[in-house]
Amino acid sequence: MKILFLEGDLSRPGGTERMTARLSSALSAHHTVHIISLHRQNAALFYPLANAVIHKTLPEQSTIGKIRAIRRYIRQNRVDTVINVDTGMGYIGICAAAGAGTNARVITWEHSNFYNNWDSRIFPHLRRFAAKHSDVMVVLTARDKQNYESGIKHCVPVHVIPNPAPETAGDVSYHTTSKTVLSAGILGKIKRFDRIPEIGKTVFARHPDWNWLICGDGPERKKLEAAVREAGLENNIRFVGAVQNMAEYYRNAAVYVLTSDMEGLPMVLLEAKAHRLPLVSFDINTGPSDIIRDGVNGYLVPPYETDTMAEKLCALIENAELRKAFSDNAVMDMEKFKEERIVETWEKLINNL
């Protein structure tokens, strides 16, 4: 098969970009795989691609110009399957494939969830267009499949395919003496890292010898750093920027915390789980409850009770045996997140379109 992924910018760090790189590389073992990026902010791609993957960035032009360029590419390369990376890309891939004069089928791949509209009035319309005019939708959780099927009349078939957890290098052992809390992600509004200073006031008043590292960069960084200084927590909460070696941070952490308002299937939780970290997260609409067993390998906190999250985090800090028990139970449910199983599901979907 000849497969074309359409995505925003592979030079950016982020879960969507990471999953595009991983899936396209895995599929390139048995198919001809192309990626077209609409933009390119940085010179180098942030995540490596397999050598067989053909990547192209479109020149800056109007949306109509981009659709026409993609349409030509589909026709010239005899593309069989177009995969729109995220619902906002849906209308571009659908319109391009429709006019290509080929039998290219279109999959729109949801990376967040049905209710996340990125503070945009236009995005709900883009989602509905994709859900009505793609050949199939792929979502990350069973709950989001229900959201689509109940929220959109005449929705195309919806398939649930989770993202894979990372393959860890060698045996992973939990750092039992670590005093580091870890969070990571793009420093944007939806991730709600601004809750960390509020939570930290309680945590570090009791445990001043602990620290909280935040990996990632983004538009909210200066504002977040100012909030940490205002809370007087700059000695405990540190921003380390975007990193390539996240595995090292997971290996040296004691607990992972997710403070987001919304997620699809949070890759950071899967990565932390693969590194056997106890997890603490708000029990938001989709994602965390697929990964965390409350009271077994982590805590699911009612949204958005920061006081409760602080207490759960303190409970773990104050009980090394509990942290170790949660770590020992981290491997529960990991089988459904194995990459080879997920790639096989994608293969079946693509071959049966």
C-alpha positions as CSV (number, residue, x, y, z in Angstrom):
1,M,0.0,0.0,0.0
2,K,1.0,3.6,-0.5
3,I,0.2,5.7,2.6
4,L,0.3,9.4,3.0
5,F,0.3,11.1,6.4
6,L,-0.8,14.8,6.5
7,E,0.4,16.7,9.6
8,G,1.3,20.1,10.8
9,D,5.0,20.4,11.6
10,L,7.3,17.4,12.4
11,S,10.0,19.8,13.6
12,R,8.0,20.5,16.8
13,P,8.3,18.4,20.0
14,G,4.9,17.0,21.0
15,G,2.9,13.8,21.4
16,T,1.2,14.1,18.1
17,E,4.5,14.5,16.3
18,R,6.0,11.6,18.2
19,M,3.2,9.3,17.3
20,T,3.3,10.3,13.7
21,A,7.0,9.5,13.5
22,R,6.6,6.2,15.3
23,L,3.6,4.9,13.3
24,S,4.9,6.0,9.9
25,S,8.2,4.4,10.6
26,A,6.6,1.1,11.7
27,L,4.3,1.0,8.7
28,S,7.2,1.7,6.3
29,A,8.5,-1.8,7.0
30,H,5.7,-3.2,4.7
31,H,4.3,-0.2,2.8
32,T,5.5,2.9,1.0
33,V,5.0,5.7,3.4
34,H,5.0,9.4,2.7
35,I,4.5,12.4,5.1
36,I,3.6,15.9,4.1
37,S,4.0,18.6,6.7
38,L,2.2,21.9,6.2
39,H,4.8,23.9,8.0
40,R,8.4,23.6,9.3
41,Q,9.4,25.8,12.2
42,N,12.8,24.3,12.9
43,A,15.6,23.1,10.6
44,A,15.6,19.5,11.9
45,L,12.8,17.1,12.6
46,F,12.4,16.6,16.3
47,Y,11.7,12.9,16.2
48,P,13.6,10.5,13.9
49,L,12.0,8.8,11.0
50,A,12.8,5.4,9.5
51,N,15.0,5.8,6.4
52,A,12.2,4.4,4.2
53,V,9.8,7.2,5.1
54,I,9.5,10.0,2.5
55,H,9.0,13.4,4.1
56,K,8.2,16.6,2.4
57,T,7.3,20.1,3.8
58,L,5.0,22.3,1.7
59,P,6.0,25.9,0.9
60,E,4.0,28.5,2.7
61,Q,0.9,29.2,0.6
62,S,-2.9,29.6,1.0
63,T,-5.0,26.7,2.2
64,I,-6.4,26.3,-1.3
65,G,-2.8,26.1,-2.6
66,K,-1.9,23.5,-0.1
67,I,-5.0,21.4,-1.0
68,R,-4.1,21.6,-4.7
69,A,-0.4,20.6,-4.0
70,I,-1.5,17.6,-1.9
71,R,-4.0,16.6,-4.5
72,R,-1.2,16.5,-7.1
73,Y,1.0,14.6,-4.8
74,I,-1.8,12.0,-4.2
75,R,-2.3,11.6,-7.9
76,Q,1.4,11.5,-8.9
77,N,2.3,9.0,-6.2
78,R,-0.8,6.9,-6.5
79,V,-1.6,7.1,-2.8
80,D,-4.0,4.5,-1.6
81,T,-4.6,5.8,2.0
82,V,-4.5,9.3,3.4
83,I,-4.1,9.6,7.1
84,N,-5.1,13.1,8.5
85,V,-3.1,13.6,11.7
86,D,-5.7,15.2,14.0
87,T,-9.2,16.3,13.2
88,G,-8.2,19.9,12.3
89,M,-6.3,18.4,9.3
90,G,-9.4,16.4,8.2
91,Y,-10.9,18.9,5.7
92,I,-7.5,19.3,3.9
93,G,-7.0,15.6,3.4
94,I,-10.6,15.0,2.5
95,C,-10.8,17.8,-0.1
96,A,-7.4,16.8,-1.6
97,A,-8.3,13.1,-1.9
98,A,-11.8,13.9,-3.3
99,G,-10.4,15.8,-6.3
100,A,-7.3,13.6,-6.9
101,G,-9.1,11.3,-9.4
102,T,-7.9,8.3,-7.5
103,N,-9.5,5.8,-5.2
104,A,-7.6,7.1,-2.1
105,R,-9.3,6.4,1.1
106,V,-9.2,8.8,4.0
107,I,-8.6,8.1,7.7
108,T,-8.9,11.0,10.2
109,W,-6.9,10.3,13.4
110,E,-8.1,12.0,16.5
111,H,-5.2,12.8,18.9
112,S,-7.2,14.5,21.6
113,N,-10.9,14.0,22.3
114,F,-14.3,14.9,21.0
115,Y,-14.7,17.8,23.5
116,N,-11.4,19.5,23.0
117,N,-11.8,22.4,20.6
118,W,-8.6,24.2,21.4
119,D,-10.6,27.4,22.3
120,S,-11.7,27.7,18.7
121,R,-15.2,28.4,17.4
122,I,-14.2,26.9,14.0
123,F,-12.8,23.6,15.4
124,P,-16.2,21.9,16.2
125,H,-17.2,22.4,12.5
126,L,-13.8,20.9,11.3
127,R,-14.4,17.9,13.6
128,R,-17.9,17.4,12.3
129,F,-16.8,17.7,8.7
130,A,-14.1,15.1,9.3
131,A,-16.4,12.7,11.1
132,K,-19.0,12.9,8.3
133,H,-16.7,12.8,5.2
134,S,-13.7,10.7,6.1
135,D,-14.0,7.0,5.3
136,V,-13.2,6.1,9.0
137,M,-12.3,7.9,12.2
138,V,-9.6,6.6,14.6
139,V,-9.9,7.6,18.2
140,L,-7.7,6.7,21.2
141,T,-10.2,5.4,23.7
142,A,-13.5,3.6,23.9
143,R,-15.0,6.5,25.8
144,D,-14.2,8.8,22.9
145,K,-15.7,6.4,20.4
146,Q,-19.0,6.8,22.4
147,N,-18.5,10.6,22.4
148,Y,-18.3,10.6,18.6
149,E,-21.2,8.2,18.0
150,S,-23.5,10.0,20.3
151,G,-22.4,13.5,19.4
152,I,-22.5,13.4,15.6
153,K,-25.4,12.2,13.5
154,H,-24.4,10.1,10.5
155,C,-20.8,9.7,11.8
156,V,-18.6,7.4,9.7
157,P,-17.3,4.2,11.4
158,V,-15.2,4.9,14.5
159,H,-12.3,2.6,15.4
160,V,-10.4,2.6,18.7
161,I,-6.7,2.3,18.4
162,P,-4.6,3.5,21.4
163,N,-1.2,5.0,21.1
164,P,1.7,2.7,22.0
165,A,3.8,3.0,25.1
166,P,7.5,3.4,24.5
167,E,9.9,0.4,24.3
168,T,12.2,0.9,27.3
169,A,15.9,0.1,26.9
170,G,16.7,-3.0,29.0
171,D,15.2,-3.7,32.5
172,V,13.6,-0.7,34.2
173,S,14.1,-0.3,37.9
174,Y,12.3,2.2,40.1
175,H,14.5,4.9,41.8
176,T,13.3,4.2,45.4
177,T,15.4,7.1,46.9
178,S,14.4,9.8,44.4
179,K,12.9,13.0,45.7
180,T,11.8,14.3,42.3
181,V,8.2,14.9,41.0
182,L,8.1,15.0,37.2
183,S,5.7,16.6,34.7
184,A,6.2,17.1,31.0
185,G,4.5,18.6,27.9
186,I,4.0,21.6,25.8
187,L,3.7,24.7,28.0
188,G,0.3,25.7,26.7
189,K,-3.0,26.6,28.4
190,I,-4.7,23.2,28.0
191,K,-1.9,21.4,30.0
192,R,-2.6,23.7,33.0
193,F,0.9,23.7,34.4
194,D,-0.2,26.9,36.2
195,R,-1.8,24.5,38.8
196,I,1.7,23.3,39.8
197,P,2.6,26.3,42.0
198,E,-0.7,26.1,43.7
199,I,-0.3,22.3,44.4
200,G,3.4,23.0,45.3
201,K,2.5,25.4,48.1
202,T,1.1,22.5,50.1
203,V,3.6,19.9,49.0
204,F,6.8,21.9,49.6
205,A,5.6,23.4,52.9
206,R,5.7,19.8,54.2
207,H,8.5,18.5,52.1
208,P,11.0,21.3,51.3
209,D,13.7,18.7,50.4
210,W,11.7,17.5,47.3
211,N,11.6,19.1,43.9
212,W,9.3,19.2,40.8
213,L,10.8,19.2,37.3
214,I,8.8,20.3,34.3
215,C,10.1,19.2,30.9
216,G,8.9,21.0,27.8
217,D,8.6,24.5,26.3
218,G,5.9,26.6,24.9
219,P,4.0,30.0,25.0
220,E,3.2,29.9,28.7
221,R,6.7,29.4,30.0
222,K,7.5,33.0,31.1
223,K,4.1,33.3,32.7
224,L,4.6,30.0,34.5
225,E,8.1,30.9,35.7
226,A,6.7,34.2,37.1
227,A,3.9,32.3,39.0
228,V,6.6,30.0,40.5
229,R,8.6,33.0,41.7
230,E,5.5,34.7,43.1
231,A,4.8,31.5,45.1
232,G,8.4,31.6,46.4
233,L,9.0,28.0,45.0
234,E,11.8,28.6,42.5
235,N,14.1,26.4,44.6
236,N,11.6,23.5,44.3
237,I,10.0,23.9,40.9
238,R,12.3,24.1,37.9
239,F,11.7,24.3,34.1
240,V,14.2,22.4,32.1
241,G,12.9,23.1,28.6
242,A,12.3,20.7,25.7
243,V,14.5,17.6,26.1
244,Q,15.5,14.7,23.8
245,N,16.4,12.4,26.7
246,M,13.1,12.1,28.5
247,A,13.9,8.5,29.5
248,E,16.6,9.8,31.8
249,Y,14.2,12.1,33.6
250,Y,11.7,9.2,34.0
251,R,14.4,7.0,35.4
252,N,15.4,9.5,38.0
253,A,11.9,10.5,39.2
254,A,9.8,9.3,42.1
255,V,6.3,10.3,40.9
256,Y,4.7,11.6,37.7
257,V,1.9,14.1,37.8
258,L,-0.5,15.2,35.1
259,T,-2.4,18.5,35.6
260,S,-4.2,18.9,32.2
261,D,-7.7,20.0,31.5
262,M,-8.0,17.7,28.6
263,E,-6.1,14.9,26.9
264,G,-6.7,12.2,24.3
265,L,-4.5,9.3,25.6
266,P,-1.7,11.1,27.3
267,M,1.7,9.8,26.0
268,V,3.5,11.2,29.1
269,L,1.4,8.9,31.4
270,L,2.1,5.9,29.1
271,E,5.8,6.7,29.1
272,A,5.9,7.2,32.9
273,K,4.0,4.0,33.3
274,A,6.5,2.1,31.1
275,H,9.2,3.5,33.4
276,R,7.4,2.1,36.4
277,L,6.5,5.5,38.0
278,P,3.6,6.0,40.3
279,L,1.1,8.3,38.6
280,V,-1.2,11.1,39.8
281,S,-3.7,12.7,37.4
282,F,-7.0,14.4,37.3
283,D,-9.6,12.0,36.1
284,I,-10.4,14.0,33.0
285,N,-12.8,12.9,30.2
286,T,-10.5,10.6,28.3
287,G,-7.1,9.0,28.9
288,P,-6.0,8.7,32.5
289,S,-8.6,6.2,33.5
290,D,-7.4,3.9,30.6
291,I,-3.9,4.0,32.1
292,I,-4.2,4.3,35.9
293,R,-5.8,1.9,38.3
294,D,-6.8,4.2,41.1
295,G,-5.2,3.2,44.4
296,V,-3.3,0.4,42.7
297,N,-0.6,2.0,40.5
298,G,-1.6,5.7,40.9
299,Y,-4.3,8.1,41.9
300,L,-7.2,9.5,39.8
301,V,-8.1,12.8,41.4
302,P,-11.6,14.4,40.8
303,P,-11.2,17.3,38.3
304,Y,-9.8,19.9,39.2
305,E,-9.4,19.5,42.9
306,T,-5.9,20.8,43.5
307,D,-6.1,20.4,47.2
308,T,-6.9,16.7,46.8
309,M,-4.0,16.3,44.3
310,A,-1.6,17.9,46.8
311,E,-2.8,15.5,49.5
312,K,-2.4,12.5,47.2
313,L,1.1,13.6,46.2
314,C,2.0,14.1,49.9
315,A,0.7,10.6,50.7
316,L,3.1,9.1,48.2
317,I,6.0,11.3,49.2
318,E,5.5,10.3,52.9
319,N,5.2,6.5,52.2
320,A,8.2,4.9,50.3
321,E,6.5,1.5,50.6
322,L,3.4,2.8,48.9
323,R,5.4,4.3,46.1
324,K,7.2,1.0,45.5
325,A,3.9,-0.9,45.5
326,F,2.5,1.4,42.9
327,S,5.7,1.0,40.9
328,D,5.5,-2.8,41.1
329,N,1.9,-2.5,39.7
330,A,2.8,-0.1,36.9
331,V,3.0,-3.0,34.4
332,M,-0.7,-3.8,34.7
333,D,-2.5,-3.3,31.4
334,M,0.6,-2.6,29.4
335,E,-0.1,-5.4,27.0
336,K,-2.8,-3.4,25.2
337,F,-0.3,-0.6,24.6
338,K,2.4,-2.7,23.0
339,E,3.6,-1.2,19.7
340,E,3.5,-4.4,17.6
341,R,-0.1,-5.1,18.6
342,I,-1.1,-1.5,17.8
343,V,0.7,-1.5,14.4
344,E,-1.0,-4.8,13.5
345,T,-4.4,-3.1,14.2
346,W,-3.5,-0.2,12.0
347,E,-2.4,-2.7,9.3
348,K,-5.8,-4.5,9.4
349,L,-7.7,-1.2,9.2
350,I,-5.7,0.1,6.2
351,N,-5.8,-3.2,4.3
352,N,-9.6,-3.5,4.8
353,L,-10.6,0.0,3.8
